[in-house]
Amino acid sequence: MAVKASFLACFRGELLSDRPLLLSHLNNLFRARCGEELTYKACGYAKLRDFLMDIPGLRLHGLGNQMQVVVEDRSVFESLCNK
């Protein structure tokens, strides 16, 4: 659960502001901002997209290296961020 909380703390601003957040940049951006790896594999997820799809209110949009993480249900996502 700490990994999800770290992800939310790092990216909630972009996600709630509807700024582009490319899946292909997430690991590097997280490392640059937080000084550590996004350890989703240690939580049992084989792929980053699997980890993201398990966060309520988010979805992936697009294809290939243009795939973006977007908020699909703002109220659900905001509720999760405010826990």
C-alpha positions as CSV (number, residue, x, y, z in Angstrom):
1,M,0.0,0.0,0.0
2,A,2.9,2.4,0.6
3,V,3.9,2.1,-3.0
4,K,0.4,3.4,-4.1
5,A,0.6,6.2,-1.5
6,S,4.0,7.2,-2.9
7,F,2.7,7.2,-6.4
8,L,-0.4,9.3,-5.5
9,A,1.8,11.8,-3.6
10,C,4.1,12.1,-6.5
11,F,1.6,12.4,-9.4
12,R,-1.7,13.5,-8.0
13,G,-1.1,17.1,-9.1
14,E,-0.6,16.2,-12.8
15,L,-3.4,13.7,-12.8
16,L,-6.0,16.1,-11.2
17,S,-4.8,18.9,-13.4
18,D,-5.3,16.8,-16.5
19,R,-1.6,17.3,-17.5
20,P,-0.2,14.6,-19.8
21,L,1.5,11.8,-17.9
22,L,3.1,9.3,-20.2
23,L,3.5,5.8,-19.0
24,S,6.9,5.5,-20.6
25,H,8.2,8.4,-18.4
26,L,6.7,7.4,-15.1
27,N,9.6,5.4,-13.6
28,N,12.2,8.0,-14.5
29,L,10.1,10.9,-13.3
30,F,9.3,9.1,-10.0
31,R,13.0,8.4,-9.5
32,A,13.9,12.0,-10.2
33,R,11.3,13.4,-7.8
34,C,11.4,10.9,-5.0
35,G,15.0,9.6,-5.1
36,E,13.9,6.0,-5.2
37,E,12.4,3.4,-7.5
38,L,8.7,2.8,-7.9
39,T,8.7,-0.7,-6.5
40,Y,5.4,-2.0,-8.0
41,K,7.0,-5.4,-8.7
42,A,7.7,-6.0,-5.0
43,C,3.9,-5.6,-4.6
44,G,3.2,-8.5,-7.0
45,Y,2.6,-6.6,-10.2
46,A,4.5,-7.9,-13.3
47,K,4.0,-4.6,-15.2
48,L,3.6,-1.0,-14.4
49,R,0.3,-0.8,-16.2
50,D,-1.0,-3.6,-14.0
51,F,-0.1,-1.6,-10.9
52,L,-1.8,1.5,-12.4
53,M,-5.0,-0.3,-13.3
54,D,-5.3,-1.4,-9.7
55,I,-5.5,2.3,-8.6
56,P,-9.2,3.3,-8.5
57,G,-10.2,6.1,-10.8
58,L,-7.3,5.7,-13.2
59,R,-7.1,4.3,-16.7
60,L,-4.6,4.1,-19.6
61,H,-5.3,6.0,-22.8
62,G,-3.4,5.6,-26.1
63,L,-1.0,3.2,-27.6
64,G,2.7,2.4,-27.4
65,N,5.0,5.1,-26.2
66,Q,2.2,7.6,-26.3
67,M,0.1,5.8,-23.7
68,Q,-1.0,8.1,-20.9
69,V,-2.3,7.7,-17.4
70,V,-5.5,9.6,-17.0
71,V,-8.2,10.1,-14.4
72,E,-11.3,8.3,-15.5
73,D,-13.4,8.9,-12.4
74,R,-12.4,12.1,-10.6
75,S,-14.5,11.6,-7.5
76,V,-13.1,8.1,-6.9
77,F,-9.6,9.2,-7.5
78,E,-9.9,12.3,-5.3
79,S,-11.4,10.3,-2.5
80,L,-8.4,7.9,-2.7
81,C,-6.0,10.8,-2.6
82,N,-7.6,12.3,0.4
83,K,-7.4,9.1,2.5
